[in-house]
Amino acid sequence: MSTTDKHLNIHLKGKERLSLFSDLSTMLTAGIPILEAVESLEEDVRGNMKKVLAILHHNLNNGEPLSMGLERMPHAFDPITVNLIRAAEAGGTLEETLHDIVQTTKKELAFSEQLRNTMIYPLFVMGVFMTIVILMLTFVIPRVAKVFETMHVQMPFVTRMMISASKTFNDHWILIGIAFIALIIFAVGFVKVNSRPIARLLLSLPGLKILGTNIDLTRFTRSFGLLMHAGVPVIEALELSEKVVRKKQLVELVQDMKRNVENGKPLSTGMRGKRGLIPPIMSRSIETAEESGTLEQTMQNLTEYFDDQVAGSVKVVSSLIEPILLVMVGLMVGALMITIIAPIYGLISQINPKS
C-alpha cells in the first residue's frame, strides 16, 4: 500500500471513532509509543476499523505522522479532527488533544442519541397509525362494504372512496407493498444525500429556529475552542469551524469574522449588530475574552452554556410532539371510523319504527 494513494473510501461510525481515540489516548497516557499502540489495537479489531488501523500502522511505520494517515480517510475522519491531531503533533500535545477529542465525541454522540430518542416516539405513533389503516383496509372495510351493498345503503362520497381504496389495496397489495418499500428506500437515500439542506430547512421553521441556532453555536464554539487550544491559527480555525455550521446566516457571520481577523480587527467585530442572530452573552463574552487573553476558556464556557440551552430546547420540543401527535392520530382514526359509522347511522334513521 503506497502512502501516495488517493483518499480512501473507508467509513467509521461515531462509536468506532470514539473507541479508537479513547484507546489511543489511554495507551499514550500509559507511555506506550504511538506505533506500538496502533499495532496492538490492530490485532483485536475487524472490519473497517482494521482497515483504518492497517493504514495508520503502515504510515507510522514509514515515519509519517498520524495526521497524514487520518487525512487519507476523509469519510472516517473530519477535517477538524485531522487538523487537531496535526497541530497536537507539532506542539507535542497529542495525549491531551486525544483526550479532548474523546470528550467532544462523547458529547456529540450523546446529543445525537438524544435527538434519535426524540424521534422514536413520532415514528412509533405513525407506525401504529399505518397498522390501523392497513387493518381497516384489509379486514374491516371489505366486510362492512358487503353489508352496505346487500342492504343497498346510500353511502357518502368519503365512504365510497374508502371502499374503493380498500378494494384497490386488496387487489394489488403486493405492488403497493413493493412501491411503499421502494419509497422508503428512496426517502432514506435522499435524506442521507441532502441531510445538510434538509436539516437547515427543518431548523429554520418557526418552532425550531432558536434550537437550530443554538445547535450551530454549540458546534462552532466547541470546534473553534478545540482548534485554538490545539494551537491552530485563528483564521484556519475559523475556516474549519465554518464547515460545522448549517445555518446560512451563521456561515456568513463566520466568514465576516474571518475577514475581520485577516484585516487585523478583533474577532468580536463581526458579531456587532447581530443581536437577532448572536445572543448578547456570546458577543460580550468574546469581546471581554479578547481583551483579557482568555478566549480559549471562554469558548469552552460558551459551549457548555449552549449545550444546556440545546438540551432544554430538545426537552420542550419532545414534550410538545407527543400530545400533538396523539391529537393528530386521534383525528385521523376518528375520520376513518366516521366513514363507516355515517352510513350505518343513515341506515338506522331509515328504519320505520312503526313497521
C-alpha positions, -999 to 999 in steps of 0.1 A, spaced: 0 0 0 15 33 -11 12 64 10 7 83 -22 -26 66 -29 -56 89 -32 -82 93 -5 -97 60 6 -134 54 8 -135 40 43 -163 48 68 -163 47 106 -193 51 128 -192 76 156 -189 49 183 -159 34 164 -141 67 162 -148 72 199 -134 38 207 -103 44 185 -94 77 200 -102 66 236 -79 35 232 -51 56 217 -55 82 244 -53 56 272 -23 38 257 -3 70 250 -10 83 286 4 49 298 36 57 280 31 33 250 46 47 217 20 55 191 33 29 166 31 1 192 -4 13 203 -17 12 168 -1 -22 161 -16 -36 193 -51 -23 185 -50 -37 150 -47 -72 163 -81 -71 182 -104 -55 156 -122 -64 124 -140 -47 95 -134 -11 86 -116 -4 120 -90 -30 110 -85 -13 76 -81 21 93 -55 8 118 -37 -10 90 -33 22 71 -22 41 102 2 14 110 17 15 75 21 53 76 36 53 110 60 25 102 72 47 72 79 76 96 48 96 86 27 114 112 -7 101 125 -25 131 110 -13 121 74 -30 87 77 -62 102 91 -63 128 63 -63 100 37 -96 87 50 -120 118 48 -151 96 51 -139 84 85 -122 115 100 -134 151 95 -110 180 87 -113 194 122 -101 162 138 -73 159 113 -61 194 120 -64 190 157 -41 159 155 -17 177 132 -14 208 155 -10 185 185 18 166 168 36 198 160 31 211 196 38 178 213 4 177 230 -11 146 213 -21 129 245 -40 160 257 -56 166 223 -68 130 220 -84 133 254 -102 165 242 -114 147 211 -127 118 231 -147 142 254 -160 161 225 -170 130 206 -188 117 237 -209 149 239 -217 148 202 -228 112 203 -249 118 234 -266 147 217 -273 126 185 -287 99 208 -310 124 224 -323 135 190 -328 99 179 -347 92 211 -369 122 205 -378 109 170 -386 73 182 -420 82 197 -433 100 165 -421 71 144 -438 46 167 -471 66 166 -470 68 128 -463 31 127 -493 23 149 -515 46 127 -503 29 95 -510 -5 111 -546 6 119 -551 19 84 -539 -14 68 -561 -34 92 -591 -12 83 -584 -15 45 -578 -53 47 -604 -66 71 -629 -40 84 -639 -21 53 -644 -50 29 -668 -67 54 -687 -35 61 -689 -28 24 -706 -62 17 -732 -53 43 -738 -19 28 -741 -34 -7 -765 -61 4 -788 -36 22 -785 -10 -6 -774 17 18 -768 52 3 -731 58 12 -714 92 14 -687 101 -10 -659 97 15 -671 62 24 -673 52 -13 -637 65 -17 -625 44 13 -642 13 -1 -626 19 -35 -592 23 -18 -598 -9 2 -606 -28 -30 -575 -14 -48 -553 -23 -18 -565 -58 -16 -563 -64 -53 -528 -50 -57 -513 -53 -22 -480 -68 -35 -474 -40 -59 -484 -14 -33 -461 -30 -7 -431 -30 -32 -438 6 -41 -440 16 -4 -407 -1 4 -391 15 -26 -404 49 -15 -389 44 20 -355 33 5 -356 64 -18 -365 87 11 -337 74 33 -312 78 5 -325 113 -3 -322 123 33 -286 110 36 -275 128 4 -293 160 13 -290 159 51 -274 194 53 -301 214 34 -329 193 50 -316 200 85 -312 237 75 -348 238 63 -362 220 94 -342 241 118 -354 273 101 -391 266 110 -406 290 135 -408 265 163 -373 252 158 -354 283 148 -339 291 182 -330 254 186 -312 254 152 -293 285 161 -282 271 194 -271 238 178 -249 257 153 -235 279 180 -226 249 202 -208 232 173 -190 264 163 -178 273 198 -167 237 206 -148 233 173 -133 267 174 -122 264 210 -107 230 204 -87 242 174 -74 272 192 -65 251 223 -45 228 199 -26 257 185 -43 261 151 -41 297 138 -73 317 143 -80 322 106 -76 285 98 -97 276 129 -125 298 116 -123 282 81 -126 248 96 -153 257 122 -174 272 94 -179 237 80 -198 225 111 -223 254 108 -255 247 89 -275 280 91 -267 303 62 -267 334 83 -242 319 107 -220 307 79 -219 343 66 -212 355 101 -182 332 105 -169 344 71 -173 380 82 -153 372 114 -125 356 93 -123 387 70 -121 410 101 -93 389 116 -75 390 83 -78 428 83 -63 430 118 -97 436 136 -108 418 167 -128 386 164 -158 402 181 -161 430 155 -181 407 131 -206 400 159 -217 436 164 -251 444 151 -261 407 151 -284 407 181 -311 388 163 -287 360 155 -260 360 182 -271 363 219 -255 392 238 -239 368 262 -217 354 234 -207 387 218 -199 403 251 -180 373 264 -158 370 234 -151 408 234 -141 406 270 -120 374 265 -101 391 236 -91 419 259 -81 396 288 -65 369 266 -89 341 278 -106 333 245 -100 295 247 -116 292 282 -144 315 271 -152 293 241 -154 263 265 -177 281 288 -199 292 259 -200 256 246 -213 244 280 -239 273 280 -252 265 245 -252 227 254 -276 234 282 -297 256 260 -300 229 234 -308 202 259 -336 224 274 -350 231 239 -350 195 229 -369 185 260 -395 212 253 -399 201 217 -402 164 226 -428 172 253 -448 191 227 -445 165 200 -463 137 220 -497 155 226 -497 169 191 -492 135 175 -518 119 197 -544 145 187 -535 141 150 -537 103 151 -569 105 171 -584 128 144 -573 106 116 -586 74 132 -618 92 141 -622 103 104 -617 66 93 -644 55 118 -668 82 107 -667 69 71 -681 36 84 -704 49 111 -721 75 89 -737 50 65 -748 29 95 -764 59 111 -781 67 78 -794 31 76 -808 32 112 -825 66 105 -843 50 75 -858 22 97 -896 28 103 -903 23 140 -940 15 133 -932 -14 109 
